Amino acid sequence: MENKNNLDDQNTQQIGQNKVNPPTQIPEKLKVNYWMISTFALIAVLIAFAGYYIFSFQKPKEDIGKRNNFSPSTIPTQKPSQIPTPVTTDKNEQNVVFLGDYNNQLFLKYNGKIYNDSDQYDLKTVTVDPNSVNWMKVIEGPINPKGYNEPFSFMVFPGNKKAIVVMRWSRGDSDPETISEYAIYKVFIYDTVNQKTNEIKELGQSSNEKNYNVPKVNQISNDGQFISFNMFGCWNCGGHKPETLLYDTIQNKTKRIGKVLDFKWLNGGSYQYKEYKVKPCAEPQPGECFEEASTLSYITSSF
């Protein structure tokens, strides 16, 4: 009887062990493997979808550029009817003054250098792709320059349709055998709409130390009719205050008002300025000493 009970107990233990052990191992492994496989599959699908979307989005842009034969960064911004055919031969550009409209801004080009009008006292060269600008010829310079040969002053009119250019050439440039110690200054106004150059001959004089004939553009009135110039006795010689010369572009008249401070155009040819008052210098120095503009009142006048 006791042996029978022992057999029953042993059989019960074996049956219990056979029911518990196998199910606790096999299902756990299968569950983990299915989760990892499904995760990697989802990531692969997302990557493939993203690649297809990017490729299909960029391809039309490339096709458009090929059909039009230009890249998006070089799309023309000017109307061809308003600008003549650009000059592209280097030989034809030698000593020729050009103006070009790029992104609604006029630039000056001379002998391979491109300038803007940000600084009248020291013209700044800028980096602009010359092939992306349609250049207009303003004037031809000397054929064989022997001395000065450079843009001296440059300013764009309000409205960006005209520009004034001052060129500095040596007086003897027309004669290859002679070179003068003084420069000659030629002043031109170019109209980009009518494609016409007008020389201001009243300012086309040589420089010397006795007369104030070295012109730097100072201001252009808002209506574009009047221009003021700072007229120096010499350039880079120091020690003197320039005189102010006014020019009416319609009447083709000039007016010198002498040395002034804080000049400013108003409306209809009117202008204001402060008187230039010389005073004794506290210490020796080159040039004259004068009253500070902040202590003076404005004077109003008209052309």
NUDOTOR-210024 format. One record per residue: residue in three letters; x, y, z of N, C-alpha, C in turn. Coordinates in steps of 0.001 Angstrom, whole numbers, plus 500000, padded with zeros to 6 digits. Example, Ala and Ser with C-alpha at 12.3 -4.5 7.8 and 13.67 -1.06 7.14 Angstrom:
// residues 2
Ala513190494310507800512300495500507800513200496700507800 Ser512850497750507080513670498940507140512900500030507870 
This chain:
// residues 303
Met500812498821500000500000500000500000500857501245500000 Glu501875501202500795502805502319500898503540502493499594 Asn503900501322498957504591501425497663503679502037496603 Lys502438501709496615501486502264495667501346503755495812 Asn501317504193497058501217505639497275502433506358496738 Asn503602505748496931504841506375496433504826506457494926 Leu504340505416494273504266505454492809503309506537492338 Asp502185506629493036501233507683492649501848509069492782 Asp502615509254493879503243510578494082504247510865492987 Gln505062509884492622506071510090491586505426510392490247 Asn504350509629489923503675509890488654503080511289488611 Thr502560511691489760501979513053489823503024514122489578 Gln504233513960490181505310514931490002505768514995488567 Gln505887513817487897506345513816486509505334514486485594 Ile504070514178485835503035514820485006503044516328485192 Gly503218516801486447503260518259486723504442518914486034 Gln505602518223486056506780518809485419506616518883483921 Asn506025517840483318505838517839481873504865518926481426 Lys503906519325482214502955520365481867503541521770481973 Val504491522014482889504953523381483171506155523771482341 Asn507203522947482246508495523340481676508467523714480197 Pro507922522874479281508016523250477855507341524565477510 Pro506130524918477948505471526157477520506172527420477971 Thr506962527392479050507567528629479571508785529041478777 Gln509348528258477853510561528607477118510287528927475651 Ile509592528069474953509423528200473504508609529438473126 Pro507457529681473703506676530873473296507400532186473517 Glu508240532312474586508935533575474859509869533935473723 Lys510649532948473206511599533222472121510876533648470853 Leu509791533000470525509041533327469317508471534752469378 Lys508011535165470525507429536492470685508475537577470446 Val509705537457470999510766538441470839511227538526469393 Asn511403537447468700511870537419467311510873538094466380 Tyr509602537858466554508594538494465706508588540012465884 Trp508789540480467076508788541940467344509968542617466647 Met511173542026466731512362542606466112512231542618464589 Ile511718541538464022511572541457462567510593542503462062 Ser509493542671462757508497543657462321509031545078462416 Thr509866545350463443510452546692463588511381547011462430 Phe512311546086462103513240546316460983512500546460459659 Ala511459545712459491510683545790458251510022547158458108 Leu509507547681459206508869548997459176509880550097458845 Ile511084550017459432512128551011459155512534550967457688 Ala512690549781457135513077549643455726512024550255454810 Val510767550059455129509693550634454316509722552159454367 Leu509945552722455559509995554183455700511159554772454912 Ile512346554137454975513514554635454236513251554604452740 Ala512691553529452259512403553410450827511401554466450380 Phe510379554724451175509371555727450831509969557139450800 Ala510852557429451797511481558751451847512386558966450649 Gly513179557953450265514047558070449100513269558303447827 Tyr512183557609447651511353557791446457510749559201446415 Tyr510312559717447566509713561049447624510725562134447264 Ile511941562031447831512976563040447549513361563011446075 Phe513546561848445522513929561727444119512861562303443191 Ser511602561993443456510520562485442600510306563979442764 Phe510677564566443926510508565998444172511577566820443460 Gln512824566326443406513920567088442825513997566951441314 Lys513577565898440757513767565647439337513105566696438448 Pro511877567152438709511270568167437847512075569449437782 Lys512712569874438892513514571102438891514707570960437957 Glu515358569789437985516500569578437115516076569589435649 Asp514921568991435356514442568958433984514125570355433468 Ile513555571225434340513233572599433945514498573354433586 Gly515542573187434409516808573867434124517401573417432806 Lys517307572115432475517864571624431227517080572148430033 Arg515766572242430144514953572692429012515218574156428687 Asn515460574978429709515685576406429488517151576757429305 Asn518049575793429511519476575975429292520099577018430211 Phe519591577175431442520233577998432451519912577432433820 Ser520805577740434774520591577278436139519714578270436867 Pro519017577871437954518135578806438671518842580047439170 Ser520169579991439427520886581150439961521231582172438895 Thr521064581850437607521423582785436554520221583191435718 Ile519035583187436295517840583605435576517927585091435263 Pro517758585523434007517855586948433666516817587766434408 Thr517206588962434869516298589838435600515960591085434808 Gln516592591319433637516331592520432880515468592204431666 Lys514810593242431128514049593104429913514975593325428724 Pro515096592346427835516023592484426717515744593703425844 Ser514494594154425780514152595277424913514736596592425412 Gln515105596668426690515614597916427245517128597972427259 Ile517820596858427027519258596806427177519880596237425906 Pro520896596884425341521503596388424119522297595114424339 Thr522731594513423252523505593281423339524809593520424084 Pro525160592672425063526379592890425832527632592685424990 Val528685593465425320529969593295424661530735592198425387 Thr531215591208424675531852590068425320533317589909424944 Thr533812590646423928535195590516423489536079591435424310 Asp537139590876424892538022591661425743538664592812424978 Lys539049592584423731539691593630422950538767594823422769 Asn537499594571422557536541595656422362536245596401423657 Glu536539595802424808536241596427426097537397597273426616 Gln538562597225425986539713597951426497539480599459426447 Asn539622600099427619539459601544427767538087602030427318 Val537071601210427532535690601587427247534901601579428553 Val534141602642428801533336602762430017531976602103429762 Phe531593601180430650530307600486430537529480600698431802 Leu528157600700431629527210600608432739526396599339432552 Gly526088598655433669525289597446433594524259597391434698 Asp523069596909434364521977596764435326521927595316435794 Tyr522131595116437100522102593777437674521264593818438950 Asn520171593037438976519270593028440134518801594433440490 Asn518440595204439466517915596563439634518919597496440296 Gln520192597298440004521243598178440494522263598390439387 Leu522675599652439178523628599962438127525053599835438642 Phe525900599217437822527316599065438133528132599673436996 Leu529352600072437330530295600622436367531388599594436098 Lys531738599424434812532827598510434463533833599234433586 Tyr535122599051433933536191599661433139537425598785433223 Asn537887598337432087539094597508431980539070596310432925 Gly537939595611432929537842594365433679537461594511435129 Lys537366595739435655536980595956437048535546596480437110 Ile534805596021438117533407596423438291533281597202439598 Tyr532589598360439540532482599259440690531007599517441024 Asn530752599795442324529455600334442730529647601770443185 Asp528560602434443585528647603862443940528551604092445439 Ser528996603131446231528868603234447691529827604246448306 Asp530932604571447642531931605468448219532503606334447105 Gln532210607643447140532677608539446093534161608871446214 Tyr534698608800447397536089609191447595537055608037447335 Asp536543606826447360537379605661447080536484604593446455 Leu536345604622445139535429603711444462535742602259444813 Lys534689601521445150534854600141445594534577599178444441 Thr535495598219444271535260597159443303534404596080443955 Val533574595435443146532673594403443641532830593155442772 Thr532380592030443307532440590768442581531070590468441994 Val530962590619440699529738590314439965530138589553438707 Asp529450588477438409529741587726437196529447588614435992 Pro530473589047435245530230589981434136529352589397433041 Asn529322588076432928528501587447431890527021587426432249 Ser526683587740433495525283587765433912524686589166433832 Val525486590135433367525033591526433264525060591952431798 Asn524038592660431368524014593242430025524624594642430100 Trp525782594815429482526538596060429609526191597028428478 Met526127598320428830525836599394427884527050600307427781 Lys527490600587426571528683601412426382528354602884426625 Val529120603504427525528933604924427843529830605783426958 Ile531133605494426967532082606294426202533371605488426027 Glu534083605785424951535384605173424723536470606093425255 Gly537421605510425975538520606286426526539684606378425562 Pro540839606892426023542034606999425181542475605630424670 Ile543043605617423471543477604346422886544733603834423567 Asn545701604731423768546973604340424388547250605224425601 Pro546585604966426728546806605812427910548230605682428439 Lys548819606833428789550199606854429269550312607209430747 Gly549226607648431350549288608045432746548019607651433466 Tyr547258608646433962545995608366434646545009607702433683 Asn544350606682434166543400605962433325542456605181434236 Glu541458605889434816540627605239435821539323605998436049 Pro538289605285436536537082605980437008537423606763438272 Phe536923607991438358537264608849439486536087609061440426 Ser534867609074439870533667609241440685532494608641439914 Phe531513608118440671530400607412440037529213607416440986 Met528039607887440473526841607893441305525614607621440439 Val524699606817440979523466606459440291522361607445440683 Phe521562607867439713520454608784439961519311608060440688 Pro518476608800441408517255608195441958516411607586440843 Gly515889606401441078515134605697440054515948604682439293 Asn517289604743439425518177603727438864518115603659437334 Lys517834604785436671517783604807435213518912605633434600 Lys519593606421435415520710607234434950521874607097435922 Ala523060607454435423524242607477436282525197608537435765 Ile525953609120436676526981610089436314528344609465436595 Val529246609621435647530576609020435739531614610101435513 Val532610610176436394533749611069436217534975610199435939 Met535621610417434794536819609671434432538045610565434570 Arg539146609958434998540410610696435106541411610119434105 Trp541824610954433172542829610567432183543944611609432172 Ser545110611209431723546208612158431582545955613086430406 Arg546383614319430519546128615307429468546825614929428175 Gly547942614231428264548704613882427066548315612555426456 Asp547180611960426916546816610641426407546501610659424913 Ser546046611790424392545740611849422964547016611879422121 Asp548120612241422750549419612256422070550333611280422797 Pro550619610107422208551405609083422900552797609537423308 Glu553292610636422698554654611069422984554745612020424170 Thr553606612486424662553635613465425746552815612979426929 Ile553280613337428105552546613043429339552549614300430196 Ser551376614759430578551279615949431411551276615554432877 Glu551810616426433715551788616140435150550387616327435722 Tyr549499616997434998548137617200435461547186616260434730 Ala546101615889435420545087615022434817543969615869434239 Ile543206615258433361542004615892432848540816615042433276 Tyr539722615707433655538551615019434193537373615193433237 Lys536820614080432780535683614089431882534450613598432641 Val533344614344432529532123614036433271531024613655432278 Phe530408612474432490529396611968431577528143611559432364 Ile526984611823431770525710611321432297525145610357431271 Tyr524816609158431713524277608153430785522847607814431167 Asp521957607840430158520546607511430320520333606097429784 Thr520002605151430671519860603755430252518585603514429450 Val517586604375429596516343604200428859516526604611427401 Asn517082605817427190517317606318425832518662605870425270 Gln519482605241426106520816604776425718521622605924425095 Lys521683607021425853522327608234425374523328608747426393 Thr524484609189425878525538609746426729525628611247426521 Asn525664611990427621525803613443427567527034613851428369 Glu527945614543427729529142615012428419528905616415428981 Ile529261616607430244529170617927430872530493618635430613 Lys530577619349429511531844619951429111532259621095430030 Glu531282621672430740531615622752431675532541622276432794 Leu532570620968433040533430620434434096534648619707433521 Gly534764619645432208535878618935431597537118619787431534 Gln537736620025432677538912620879432746540055620118433406 Ser541231620635433226542390620021433854542542620517435284 Ser543255619750436075543465620126437476544781620869437625 Asn544804621830438498546048622489438898545847623037440305 Glu546865623521440892546807623932442290546202625322442473 Lys545926626041441389545388627396441507543868627423441444 Asn543254626448440758541801626420440584541224625157441200 Tyr539977625265441641539280624109442217538496623417441103 Asn539162622516440393538569621900439215538606620372439239 Val538845619768440390538858618303440490537505617865441051 Pro536623617290440202535235617044440634534994615662441237 Lys534397615671442408533835614462443022532327614685443187 Val531532613741442713530073613879442848529708613868444329 Asn528866614814444721528454614913446121527030614406446331 Gln526044615076445692524642614695445863523876614920444567 Ile522796614145444403521854614331443310520487614579443931 Ser519782615593443440518465615913443994517493614768443734 Asn516422614717444539515454613615444429514782613549443061 Asp514607614718442403513982614716441081514986614455439968 Gly516270614349440310517300614031439330517742615185438456 Gln517245616391438691517590617526437836518890618197438253 Phe519199618193439552520331618966440052521384618053440677 Ile522644618440440470523784617680441009524712618662441704 Ser525245618245442832526278619040443504527602618275443444 Phe528685619031443242530024618471443170530896619092444252 Asn531775618303444826532870618823445641534053619042444702 Met534471620294444574535538620642443631536832620903444411 Phe537803620021444204539072620114444920540105620844444066 Gly541074621435444743542168622089444050543152621090443477 Cys543294619963444127544143618868443678543676617629444429 Trp544159616467443989543696615232444615544838614558445371 Asn544512614110446593545489613465447473546640614397447824 Cys546341615699447828547373616654448237547109617190449641 Gly545866616997450139545538617344451526545527618837451798 Gly545031619146453001545157620500453515544226621541452942 His543099621169452308542199622204451828540766621680451789 Lys539844622626451943538417622342451884537926622529450450 Pro537178621579449885536707621747448509535611622804448413 Glu535476623388447237534352624260446943533180623413446460 Thr531986624024446484530785623328446020530313623943444717 Leu530112623093443728529606623523442426528281622824442164 Leu527282623594441699525953623065441407525750622990439902 Tyr525023621969439458524783621809438023523324621455437782 Asp522696622176436832521314621930436408521367621090435132 Thr520902619833435198521017618930434057520084619305432910 Ile519007620035433178518060620423432129518496621729431465 Gln518841622741432264519270624033431733520743624037431325 Asn521464623007431709522901622900431407523668624124431925 Lys523398624458433182524041625598433821524750625168435100 Thr525799625909435433526540625636436667526500626864437570 Lys526737626614438852526760627692439838527713627302440961 Arg528695628126441219529628627898442327529166628673443547 Ile529100628013444673528691628684445910529826628698446926 Gly531023628320446504532192628404447366532266627257448367 Lys532966627494449452533148626483450487531987626547451483 Val531304625425451654530150625378452561530229624093453385 Leu529356624019454381529249622834455232527831622283455159 Asp527707620984455300526408620294455415525438620665454295 Phe525907620632453067525048620942451932523994619851451763 Lys522771620280451354521686619328451114520686619906450127 Trp520323619101449104519274619513448175517905619420448835 Leu517046620408448512515657620376448950514794620074447723 Asn513697620763447530512809620525446386512876621675445392 Gly512708621342444099512607622369443069513840623218442884 Gly515004622695443116516236623451442945516658624238444171 Ser515899624163445245516292624813446500517288623926447244 Tyr518078624549448075519079623796448849519388624543450140 Gln519998623842451060520414624462452316521860624078452610 Tyr522507624922453396523907624683453749524240625516454979 Lys525417625315455513525938626129456604527205626832456136 Glu527373628049456614528498628863456166529821628288456655 Tyr530807628354455784532162627912456133532921629110456708 Lys533143629110458022533792630237458709535178629835459190 Val536164630519458639537557630252459022537849630922460360 Lys538633630223461206539042630763462489540513630452462724 Pro541171631187463629542587630913463908542763629503464487 Cys543825628876464112544117627529464608544806627621465963 Ala544412626767466889545041626736468210546476626248468115 Glu546736625340467177548077624813466965548340624757465463 Pro549609624841465073549933624763463637549474623422463048 Gln548857623496461870548388622288461195548189622579459718 Pro548196621568458878547967621815457453546520622220457204 Gly546333623176456323544993623612455993544445624635456974 Glu543179625007456758542529626031457556541780625412458729 Cys541571626203459756540689625823460856539365626573460683 Phe538252625922461016536951626540460788535984626173461903 Glu534911626954461979533911626744463018533204625404462827 Glu532869624763463919532144623499463853530736623729463296 Ala530297622817462416528984622961461795527857622919462811 Ser528045622214463907526985622081464924526665623401465606 Thr527587624374465515527358625672466150526736626687465188 Leu526492626303463938526024627230462921524587626914462502 Ser523919627898461926522542627731461466522522627504459950 Tyr521448626845459482521309626589458059520923627854457306 Ile521433627956456091521064629024455159520356628358453984 Thr519225628911453550518464628335452437518572629242451221 Ser518763628610450055518865629367448811518321628491447678 Ser518420628976446445517934628209445291518878628407444113 Phe518807627493443165519696627540442011519413628787441160 
